[in-house]
Amino acid sequence: MPETPARMQFAVTARRLDAHGSVAHCKSASVPLDTDLAGSANAFNPAELLLAALAACMIKGIERVVPILKFELREVEVRINGIRQDAPPRMESIDYEIIVDTDEPDRRLELLHDNVTKFGTVFNTVAPGSKLAGVLRRAR
């Protein structure tokens, strides 16, 4: 009988501080949350958190495969824009640009992008519910 692969579990706790904000805790980290109906410039709102999670997923995916592929890079930047639909409320579309500072050939950049799209947990959770599209390109 084949073994069932181990599943990773994650836990986050969020608490309302007042009508202007909340805070999320995970491990020994805290993230301020913009839960104010008027908005807050000092914290990520839920949609921005989703986009930040997607960006972190992409960067972490790159970090995971860089040693496997023996891929040399100096820097990675991810830029993400999301369009929110009102009725029903959802992220209608998300466009991203992954910018990699590297001397690797173009075919290796394509391989890196393939790994990001195939093996990212958040990427593959968001993709079925939104028009998710983007590019991985070399820094100029």
N, C-alpha and C positions, 0 to 999 in steps of 0.2 A: 504494500500500500504506500503511495507516495506521501512524503511528509508535507504538511501544510506549512508554507513559509511563515516565518515570524512576522507579526504585524507591529508596527510602531504605534505608540499611543502618545497623544499630546494633551496637555491640560493648560488652560488659561482661565484665570479668574478676573472678572471686571467688576468694579464697584463705582456707583454714583457718588461723587463727592458733594455736588450741589447742582443747582439748575444750570450751571455753566460748564460742567465738565465731569469726567470720570477718569478712572485709571485702570489699566490692565496690568496684571502681574503674571509672570511665568518664570520659573526657576528663580534666579535672583535679580531679574530685570523688571523694570516698570516702564510703561508707555502711557503718557497722558493721552486721553481720548477727547475729541471734540464732540460732545453730545449736547451742546447748547443749541437750541433752536435758531438762535441768531448767528451761529457759527463762531469760530474762534481761530485766530491766526496762530495760536501757540500750540496747536495739537492737530493730529490727523483726524479727519472725519471718517466715518465708516467706509465710504467709497475710496478715499485716499489710502486707507489702511489696506484695502483689497489690492489696490495697484502697487503699494509698497511691498506687500507679501509676494505679489507676482514678480516684482523686480528682484527681491531677495532670493526667490526660488531660481530665477535665471542665473544670478551670480553664483549661488551655491552649487547649481548644476555644473557651471563652468569650473568652479574650484574642484568639484569631484572628478571631472574627466581630464583636467590639465595634466596631472601626473600619469594617468593611464595612457593618454595619447602622446605624452612627452611634448606637450604644446607649450611653447615659450610665449609669454605675454608680459607686458609691463603694467597695463591698467585695463580695467573694464568699467564702462559707464552704461547704465540702462536708462532710457527715457521712455516714459509711458504716458499716453493720453487716453482717457476714457470718456465715452459719451453715455450719459445717463438718460434713459427713457422714463417718462413719468407714469404712463399707464399701460401695463402694470409696471411698477418701479423695478428697474433692473439695469445692469450695464449692457447697453445695446451693442456697443463696439469698443474694442480696445486695440489701439495701435502701439507698437513698440519699436524701438531702435536700440540695438545692443552695439556699442562701439568698443572695439578691442584694439588696443595699441600693441601691435605685434609685427614681426617680420615674416610670419608664416605665410605660405602660399595660399591663394584663394581657395583651392580645393580643401585645405585644412580648415579654413574659416567655415566653409559649408558643412564640414563634418562636425565642427563644434556647434553650429546652429542646429543641426539635426539632433544632436545629443540633448540640447536644451529643450527642444520641442517634444522629443519622445519620452524623456525620463524625468521631467519636472512634475512633482506632485501637485503643486498649486497650478502650474500651467495646464496640466491635464484635467484638473477639477474645473477650472474657469472656461477652458476652450469649448466644451459642449454647450454652454449657456450663453455665449457671447460670440460676436464676430471678432475673433482674435487673430491679428495678422501683424507681421513685422519683419524686420530684416536684422541681420548681423552684418556689420560692416567694419572695415579697417578704419582706425583713426587717421585723420589726415595730417 
